[in-house]
Amino acid sequence: MVVSWFLSYIFILLLMIGMSLSLYYESKTTVVEQINLTAGITLEEKKQHIDNIQKNLSIFAAELAENDLVKELCLVEQPDRYFRYNLGSIRSKINDSSYFSIGISEVYIYFTRTDYIVSAQSSSDSRGYFDTYYADMDMEYDEYIELLNEKGIGEFIYLPAKDGDKTKDEILYKYSVFNVDYNRPLATVVFRMPCSNFISMSGTDSDLWAFCVLDKDNRIFLSNITSEKNFDTIAQVVAELGGDTKNEYENYFILGDSSDENSWTYMFVINEEQYMSGLNSLRKKTTGFISIYSILGLLIAVIVTKRNYKPIRGLENRLRSISAKSTRGQDVDEMQYITEVVDRILKENETHSKRIEIQEAVIKDAVFTQLVNGESFLNESMENILYSLDIKFDHDYFTLVLFYIEDTYETVFENNQEEDLNDYTLAKIVVSNVLSDILKSGYDYIFCNLNSMLACIINSEKTDIKRSLVDSISVAQKIISENFNIRFSSGISGQHPYLEGIRLCYNEALECLEYKFVNQYGIIEYSNIIEQSKILYHFPIEREIRLSMALKRGDYANAHQILEEIFERNLKNFSASILMARCFMYEIMGMISRVIIEMNENGREFVFEYGDALKSLTDCTTLIDMKDKISEIFKEICDINSKVNDATGKVEEVVKKAKEYIDQHFADPNLNCNMVAAEFNIKNTYLSSMFKQQTSEGMLEYITKVRIEKSMELLKNTDMTIEKIAAAVGYTNSRTFSRAFVKMIGVSPGKVRG
């Protein structure tokens, strides 16, 4: 056992270490996922930003190129007065526009024929403009003029600064205006903008990440990198990847996306090693803590195991000294041995206690059974016998209650695991326990079994306890029925003095239970039983004739009313005499048999079909059951007679109803002549003959006609398949449907639809 304890502590320790290591490795994965997510969102934002700038530049350039005055000045050969005058209008047009709201620093138009440039700030020849605005750029004048004279629509040009300061780098957007007759543009619209405005990340040089714009040859021509060292490193990484837009290279993570407006590629480059440096440092510390924790945990497990094992070993030695049946061997641990000994002692005590309880209960039941049966107890007095059983009655008067428990088949004890207790015994235990909690104080009581029936012997003063006793039993009936699905009846005797009166109480309670037939799950009091030597029930011949005629007409309402009148008139007599109630039941059964024999030709078939229902009347346990069963038989007889009378008296109406039934149930694949005849309780041959006589066509032909007509509607008005249409009109097989369709219409269903 000591080993198992120690291993359990080690298991808990390893479980906690495993959870710590899981978090250790999961932390890096989580951080990397967050980095990738952030990089993706940032990259998408920059892509949208730059693409929107390019889209707006294209719109602005086209707007200037299509200006009528610009088109007119493109054709001027010399910069005359008219030319210079109109340059002012163009400059005003440029200044009035919203070009500068998107980060553009300058807008100008170069007119090729006049070699003149007009901008928002000034106008001059190309040489003067170049010396003024491009002196700091790493580009010669001849290269500049060649750039302006090249044709291009929507082309970006990167201009680096001469001193290598990337914060001064610029980017130009060029849009040519030309006619098809010329090899070079008539004019060129140029937008200037600092690179820092274009990518909106100026001055954010970092060793952790970089944003780059690649041209169609996968070369970096724009980035937020200001350090030459960092730029060279990133450029090498991009070159090694060959333009892949998502990859990992050494310690770098690359995420890229293509522009929606041109051939550029936007790339986000992250230095994963430096980005994760802080996390890696924390992970190293975590590893050290886990190691220290593991060593300390191992030491604690050893100490706790030794401390907890000591009292267990002492308890084992103590049990070995007091137990004569030691079964411990070398392969049995201490806890198993202790458990075996304790379980054995508890089971022995439980078995002994149960045996004593059973013996006492059996003796008690035997004593009271002999008492109520009038048997003698040799020379021993009843008082002494009860005293030896620790039963003492303090009062002189006794009342006895017998309980009749119904069938326990549907009780909650269906899964009873106690092999020595059946459901009936358990039901008696439930009834006695519940009543013990409900019975009011003021008198003593004891439960016992008298001739296999549960009984309660009540000892009290000579007072009327009947009302409180009935109330208590009523409450118990409700509780037990709702919670245990157990129903029972009770017979309450009168009150008699002394122990000898218990026998009389038993006989009275037993007589009460015989009246259970007229009181379903009731409480029968002996004082309420009316003794009558002879009681006649009221069922005159006139009322029997009325009832018989109502059944033959199928008039259930009248038949049910007569039955209610008979029971209302005789209820008191039936309650007083069980014999009278059963005699009336047999007379009703005879009258029903005579009615069935005198019915139509289906009458004898009805007797065979519902004979069991008539026979079940003899099994009724209460007057309510008997009346309900008679009413059910009346309803069945009236329903059949009503249908038969309607069918035989109104042939046309029957045929009409048969056609309506077919119209409503044509989709039922089981629909046939037998099914229709059964619906109206008429023989198939008779209904088919009436149908043929009234409609000049057979009933089966009519069923087929209705189905084909319905299928024609579906073929013309829906796009359902032939198989689905066949099923919708009652055919289980599409081939059977097609044959019937061709036979009636002359063509196949497919041709009708086509």
N, C-alpha and C positions, 0 to 999 in steps of 0.2 A: 504493500500500500504506500509506503514511503516513496517508492520510486514513481508510482502513478501520480502522487501529489506533486513531487518535484517536476515531473514531466508536464503536468497541467500548468504549473507556474511558468515553465519555460515556453510552453505553447502560447500563453497569454503575452509573454514578453516578445516572442517572435512575431505574433500578430500585430502588436503595436509597432515593432520595428518595420515590419512589412508595410504597414500603413504610412509610416514616415517616409520610407523609401519611395513608395508610390507617389506621395506628394512631391518628393524630391525630383523625380523624373517628370512628373506632370507639370511642374512649374515652368520648366523650359519650353515644353510644348505649348503651354498657354501663352507665354510671352511671345513666342515666335508667331503664333496665330494672330495675336493682337497686332504685332508689327506688320504682318502681311495685310491684315485688314485695314490698318491705318494707311499703309503705303498705297493700297488699292484705291481708297477713297481720295487721298491726296492726288494721286495720278489722274484719276477721272476728273477732278476739279480743274487741274492744270490743263488737261486736254480740252475740256470745254472752254476754258478761258482763252487759250491760244487759238482754237478753231473759230471761236466767235470773233476774235480780232481779225483773223484772216477773212472771214465772211464779210465783216463790216468794211474792211479795206477794199475788197472786191466791189462792193456796192458803191462806195464813195468814188473809187477810181472810174468805174463805168459811168457814174453820174457826171463827173468832170469831162470825160472823154466825149460824151454825147452832147455836151453843151454847144449850142449853135455858134456862139462867139469863138469858142476854142476851135471848132472845125473851120471857121472862116480864117482865123489867124494862122492855122496850119499851112495854108496855101500862099501866104505872103512871102515874097522872095527877099525883101529888104526891110529892116526895122525902121520904117518911115514914121512920120508924125502920127498918121492914122493908127499904125501898129502900136506905138507907145501909148497913145491915148486909150486904146481899148485894153491895154495891159492893166490899167488901173481898175477897170470894171471886173476883170478876172480876179485881181487881187482882193477886191471887195467881196466877190463871190466866195473865195477861199476863206476869208476871215469870218464871213457870216455863217459858215457851215459848222456842224457839230463834230468835225474831224478830231479836234484836239481833246474831246472828252474821253477818248479811249486810250490816251497815253501817247499820241502822236506829237512829236516835237516840231515838225516842219512838213509842209506840203508845197510842192512846186511843180511847174510844167515846163519841160524843155521843148522848144520849137526847133526842129532840125534845120529847116531852110534858113532861118535867120540866125541860128546859133545863139538863141536868146532864152533866158530863164526868168520866169515870173513866179514869185512865192508870196506867202502871206505877209512878209516883212519888206521885201524889196524886189527889184527886177534889174537884171544886168546881163551882160554876155556870159557865156559859160565859163570863161577863164576867170573873170572877176568873182563869179559866184563860188567857183572851186577854191580860189585862194582865200576867200573869206570864211567858208564853212567847212572845208575839207582839208585844211592845212595840217590838222592833228591826226588825220587818218593815214593808215599804212597803204596808200594808193597814189599813183602818179596821175597827172592830168590826162595823159593819152589813154591810160586805162579807164579813166572816168568817162571820157568822151566815147570810147569804144563800147562801154557798158550801156550808155544812154542810147546809142545808135543800133544796138541789137534789139531784134524784135522779141517781145515776150509779154504775155498776158498773165498777170497774177504771179510774178516771179519774185522770190525773196533773195536778197544779196546780203551777205554778212560782211561788215567792214570793221576790221580790228584797229585799235589805236596804235600809233607809232611807238609809244613808250611802253607797250605791253600791259598797260593798266586795263584790266578787263571791265572795270566799271565804266570806262569811256567807250567801249565797243558799241557800234550801232548796227542796225539792220534796216535795209531799204526794201520797200515794196514797189515794184516797177510794173506799170501798165502801159503798153504801147498803143498809139493811135496811128493807123496806117490804112492806105488803100491797096487794093490788090495789084495796082499797076506799079507799085514801088517796092523796091527790095528792102528798104529801110523805113522805119516809122516816120510819119510826118511830125509826130509829137510824142512825148513820153511823160506820163503822170507818175510822180515819185512821192512816196510817203517815207519820212525819216522818223525813226524812233529809237531811243536807247535800248540796248538789249535787256537792261535791268527792268525797264517798263514792260517789255514783251513777255518775260517769263515771271515777273512779279516776285522775284526772290533775290533781289540785289542785296549784297552784303551778308548773306547767310552761309558763308563758307563753313564747312564742318567736316571732321574726320569720320562722322557717323553715317552720313547719307549725302546723296547728290541727285539733282534733277537735270536731265540732259535732253536735247533735241537732236535727233540724227537725221541726216539727209537721206536721199534715196540710195546712196552708196554706203550707208551705215557708218558715216563719219560724224563725229560730234562737231556741230557748228554753233550750238547755243547751249549754255549751262549756267548754273548758279555758282559755279566753282571760281573763286578768285585766286586761289593758291596754285602756282604752277606745278608744284609737287603733286597735289591732289588731282589736278587735271590730268597729268600724265598717267597717274595710277588708274584713274577711272577710264581713260581712253584705252589703256592696255586691256582692262577687263572687258570692255565692249568689243574690242577687236578680237579677243580670244573667243567670245561667244558667237561671233559671226552674225549678229543681228537678231538672235533669239529674243523673243519678247517676254519669256518667263523661264528662268533657269537659276541654278546655283553654281557659282564658280568660286572654288577655294573658300574664302571667308566672306564672300559677297553674295547677296541675294538680289537678283535682278527682276524687276517687274516692268513690263512695257505694254504699250498699246499703240495702234496705228491711228493716224489722223484721219478724220472723215472728210477733210477738205483738200489734202495734198498727199504727197508720198513720204511725208515725215513719219518718224517713229519717236514717241515720247517714252523716256526710260527713267525709272526710279531705281537708283543703286544704293543699297544699304550695306554698310560695313558691319556684318553680323558679329564679328569677333569683338569689336570695340563697343558695339551696342549692348552686348551681353556681358560685358566685363563686370559690371556691378552685380548682376545676377550670379555669375560664376563665382565671385568672391563669397557671396552669401551661401551658395551651395557647398562650397568647401567648408565653411563654418558649420553648416548643418551636418555634414558628414562627420566632423569631429564630435559634435554633440551626440549623434547617434551612437558612435563608438563608445563614448564615455557612458552613455545611458545603458548600453548593452552590458557593459562590465558591471555597473552598479546593480542592474536588474538581476544579473546572475547571482551576485553575492546575496542580495535580499532574498531571492528564491531559496537559497540554501539555508539561510537563517530562519525564515518563516516555516519551512518544511520541518526543521528540527524542533522548533517550538510547538507547533501544532501536533506533531506526532507523539510527543511525550504523554499527554493525558489520554490519548487513544490507547496507547500501550498499557497504561495503568488500568483502564477500564477493562481491557481484554483479560488481564491477569486476574482481576476481581471476578469476572464472570466465569472464568475457568475454575476458580476455587469453589464457586457455589453451584456450578452446573455439573451434574453427574454424567451427562451425555455429551461429552466433548467430542466433536468430530473434526477438530482442526488438524490438518496435516501440514507438511512442509510447503505445499503448493497453494494453501488457502491464506489470503491476506487477513489482516486484523479486522478491517471493516466488514468483510464478508462473514467472518466468524461471529462478530458482535451482532450483525443483522440476523444471522441464523438463530442464535440463541434467543434474542429478544422476540423474534417472530414466533418461535416455538412456544415461548412462555405465554405470549398474548393469545395465540390460537388455542392453547390448552385452557386458559381462563375463559375465553369466549365460548368454547364448546361446552365447558362445564356449566356456565351460566345459562346458556341456551337450553341445555338438557334439563336443568332444574325448572326453568320457566315452562317448558313443554310439559313436564311431568305434573307441575302444579295446575296448569290449565286443563290437562286431561282429567285429573282427579276432580277438579272443580266441576267440569262439565258432567262427569259421571255421577257425582253426588246430586246435582240439581236434576239431572235426567231421571234418576231413580225416584227423586222426590215427586216430580210431576207425573211419573208413571205409576205412582202408588206402591212402589216396591219398598220392602223393609230393609233396615240396616243392621240386622242381627240384634245384638243387645246394646248397641251403641246409640246414644241419643243424637238427634240432628244438631243440637246446640254444640255438643262436644266435637262432632265432626267438622262443623264450620269453624269452630275455634282453632282446631288443629291446622286448618288451612288459612288461618289469620283472616277469617271473614266474620265481621261483626255487624249486626243490625241493631240500631239504637231505637227504632220505632216499631210500633205494633202492626201497622197496616202496609199491605203490599199491592203493587200494580205491576202487571207484566205486559211487555210490548214484544210482539213477534215481527220479524222483518222478512219479507219475501223479496229476494233479489232477482231481478230479471236476468235474461241471457247475457253473459259477460263476454260474448264473442267480439264485440266492437269496443271493448274498454281499452284503457291505456296500458293494459298489462300484456299486450300481445307479444312483447319482447322480454317477458319475465325471465330473468336469469336464475331465479331460485328454483332449483329442481324439486325441492320438497314442498313447495307451495304452488297450488294451482290458482287460476284466475278467480274462481269462486271464493277460495279462502282469502285471497288478497282483497277482494271486494268487501268481505265481511270485516276485515281489519280496517279498511277505509271508513266504512259506515260507523263502526264502534269508536274509532279515534275522533272523527268529526263530531259525532254526537256527544262525546265526552267533553269536548271543548265548548259545546253550545248549551247543554243541559244546565238549567239554573240551579243555584244553591238552594238549600232549604230541605233537601231530601237526599238520601244516599242511593246509589245505584251500582249495579254490577252487571257486566256483560258476560254471557256464556253461550254455549251451543247446546240446544235442546233438541234431540232427535234430528241432528244435522241442520237445524235452523238457528239463525242468530236471534238471541233473546236478550232483553234488558229487564232485569228485576229491580224495581224501584221500591224503596222503603221510606215511608213518610208518616206524618201524623194523619189523623182522619180529617183531611181537608180536601177540597176539590182542586186537584192538581191537573185535571184534564185539560183546561185551557192552555196553561203554560206548557204542558207536555206536547200538545198539538202544534203550538207555535214553534217550539224548538225543533220538532221533527220536520216541519215545513221548511224551515230555514236550512236544515241539513240536506233535505231533498234537492233544493235549488243549488246549493254549493257543490254537492257531489255530482249532480247531473252535468253542470257546466264544466267542472274541472276534471272529472274522471269518466264521464259518459256512462255513469252507473245509475240505473233507475230502480226504485224499490217501492213496495207498498208496506204499510204498517197496520197491524191489528192491535188495538189497545183494549185491555180487559177492564173490568170494573175493579173497585177497591175492596180487598178482603183482609181480615185480621189474621195474625199469627202465621207461622211457617206452614201450617197445614193449608192455609188459604192459597198458597202459591200454585198448588195443583189446579184449583178451581180457576185461578187467573189464567193459567196456561190453556185450559180448555176453552175459555171465553175468547182469548186472543186467537186461538186456532180457528174457531168458528167465524171470527171476523174476517180472516183471510180468505174464507170461502166466498166472500162477497166481492173479491177483487174483480170478478167478471164485470160488474157494473160500476166499478170505481178504478179507472186507469191510474196506476201509480198513486193511489190515494191513501188517505189515512182513515181507516174504518174503526169506529168506536163501538164497543159492545152496547153501550147505553142507547145508541141510535138505531139499533136493529129492531125492526117491528115484527113481532111474532104474529103471523096470520096462518090459520089452519088451511084456508083455501082461498085463493085469489084468482079471479077470472079476468083475462084481458079482453079488450073491446076491439073486435074486428068483424063487423057485420058483413053479410053476404052482399048487401048493396054496395058497400065500399070496395069489396073485392072485385065486383063486376066493373065498377068505374075504373079501378086501377088496371084491370086486364084490358079494357077497351083503350085506355090511354097508351099502353104499351104497344098494342097492335097498330094504333094510328101513328106511332112514332112521336107522340106528344110527351116529351120528357118533362117539360115544365109542370104539366098537370100531374104526371106520375110522381114527381119529386114532392109536389105539394101534398098529395095524398099520403105519401110516406111520412112526411113531417107531422101531419095531423095524427096519424096512427101512433107515432112515438110520443108525441106530446100528450095524447090522451092516456097512454099506458105507461108513461115513464115511471110514475110512482109505484105501480104494480110490479114492473120489471125490477126496480131497485129493491123491492121488498122480497122478491122471489126469483131466484136464479132459474128454477124449473120453468116458471112461466115465460121468462125471456127466451129460453131455448125452444119451448113449444111454439112460440110465435115465429121464431126463425125457421123452424121446419115447415110451418104452414106457408110462409112466404116462398120458400124454396119449391114447394109443390105447385103453388100458383104459377111461378116462373116457368117451371117445366111444362105445364099445360099450355101456357101462352106460346112457348117456342114450338110445341108440336102443332099448334093450330096456325102457325105463321105461313108465309109463302114457301115456295119450293127451296129457298136457301135456308129455311129454318133449321133443318136437321144438321146441315153443315155448321151452323152457328153453335148448336149444342156440342158438337165434337170439338170445336175450336175454343169455346169458353167454358167447357165442363169443369176444368180445374178451378176456374174462378168461382163457380157455384159451390164446388166442394170446399173451397177455402173458407166459406162462411162458418163451418164447424170448428175452424181453428181460431176464430176471433176470441180475444181475451177480455174485451170490454164491450159495453153497449154502443159506445161511439164507433169502435171498429166495425161492429156488425152493421150499424146503420150506414156508414160510409161505403162498406163493401156492397150492400144491397143497392145503394144509389149508383155505384159504378156499373153494376150489371144492368140496371134500368137504362142508363145512358147508352150502353153498347147496343141494347135491344132497340131502343128508339132510333138511334142513328142508322142502323141497318134497315129497319122498317121504313124510315123516312126516305132513304135513297131508293129502296125497291118500289115503294108506292109511287114515287115521282117517276121512276123509269117505266113502270108498266102502265101508268095512267096517262102519260103524256109522251108519246113516241116522238113527235116532232121536236118537243123541247129537249128530249134526251139526245137526239141526233144533233141539234143545234149546240148543245153543251159539249158534245163530243168533238164537234168541229172547232169550237172555241178552245177546248183543251189542247187539240192538236196544233192550232195556231200559236198557242202560248208555249208549247213544249217541243216544237219541231227540232230545236237544237240539241235535245237530249238524245244521245246515241242509243239509249235503251228503249226509246219510244217504239211501241208496236201495238198491234190490235189487242193483245192480252193486257197490256198496261192500261190502255184506255178503258177496256171493259172492267178491269179491277177497280178503277177509279169510281165507277158508278155502280159497283157491286152487281153487275149483270154478266151472264155468261157470254163468252166471246162470240159463239155461233149466233146467239140471239141478237146481240148488238150489231154484228156484221150484217145480218139479214135486214134489220131495220135500217141501217145506214145505206145499204144498196138500194132498198126500196124507196127511200126518201130522196137520194141524191143521184141515182142512176150510175153510181161509180162505187167501186169497192173502197173500203176504209184504208187499205194499204196503198191503193192508187192515190187517194187524197193526200196521204202523208207524203208520198214522193212528190206530188205536184206542188205542195206547199214548200217543200225544201228546195226544189228546182227554181221556183219563182223567187224565193228569198236569195238564192245564189245569183240569179240574173241581176238583181238590184246591187249586190255587192260587186259583181264583175264590172258593172257600168259606173258605179259611183265611188269606188274605192280602188286603191292600188295594192290590196291584199293579194298574197300568192294563192295559187289554186289549192295548195294543201291547207292553208289557213281558212279559206272559204269553205272547203269541204268539212273541216272540223266545226266551223261556225254554224253550219246548217244540219249537223247531226251525223255526218259520215266519219267513221274512224279510219277509212282508207280512201285516198284520193283516186285510186283506180276505180273503186266501186262507184264513187261519185261521178267520175267521167263517163262510165258506161250508162248510168242512169240518165245523165244529162244528154248524151247523144241520142239515147232511145226516145226521150221526150221532145227535145228541141230539134234534133237532126244534125247538129254540128257540135264540135268539141267546145269546151269552155274557153280554150285559148283563142279560137277563131271569133267567138262572140266579143271578147275583149279587144282583139286586134282590129 
